[in-house]
Amino acid sequence: MSSEAIPSPESREEAPFEVLGKISIMRHGATEYTEQYPDLTDLGVEQVRAQARNLKEKIDPEKEDAFIASSPSPRARGSAEI
């Protein structure tokens, strides 16, 4: 075992990593279990819209690209379309 001390993160001149991007994961909004999909409730639609606004405020279009990837499930696609 080496007796050499491991430098603390504060003492390093450069960060040991590079931030390559950000990923945000969101689940669909509130639902009612019905035969119709997507079965988002009015609350679920507002939840999705509120999260979308929140995420939009955090994206700098001058520096970052943004896109939405969704599973093919009807609830997820319904939320992604909002």
N, C-alpha and C positions, 0 to 999 in steps of 0.2 A: 504494500500500500504506500502510495506517495505521501510524503510529508508536506508537499507543496499545497498551500492554501488555495481554495477556489475563490476567485475574485467575486465580490458582490456585484449585482447588476448596476448599482450606482457608480461603481468605480470603473466600469467599462466605458471606453470612449465611443464605441458603436454598439447599437442594439444587436443582440445575437440573432435577430430575425428581421424579416421585412414583411410588412402588411401588404398582402397582395389584393385584398378586396374584402368585402363584407357580404355576409349571407344573412338574410332575415327569413325566418320560417314562421308561417302563419297558418293556423287551422281555419276551417270554414266557420262561419258565424252560427249562431243558435238556430236550431232546426226543430221542426215538428215531424214526427215520423208519419209520413203519408205515402200514398202511391205515386205522388207527383214529385219529380226531381227537377231542379234542386228544390228542396223543401225548406228553404231558409225562411224564418219568420221575419216580421218587420224589424224586430230587435236584431236578428242575425244580419240583415242587410245593413242596418246602421252600424253594427259592430265592425263589419268589413269596411264600410266607408270610412269610419273613424280611424281604423288601423292604416288604411291606404293614405289618408291625409297625413297621419303621423309619420309614416315612412317617407312620403314625398318631401316633407320638411327636412329630413335628414340626408337627402341625396343632393349632392352638388353636381348639377349637370355639366359644369365646366370640367370637372375632374373625374366623374364617374359615369359609367354606363349602367343602366338598370334594365332588367327584364323580369318577367314573371314566368315561372315554370310551374306547371300544375300536374297533378295526377289526372288520369282520365275519368276519375269518379265524378258523377254528376254534381255532388255537393261541392267538391273542390273546384271543378270547372265553373260552376255557378258563382262561387266566391271570386275566382280569378277574373271572370268577365266583369264583375262590378268594379 
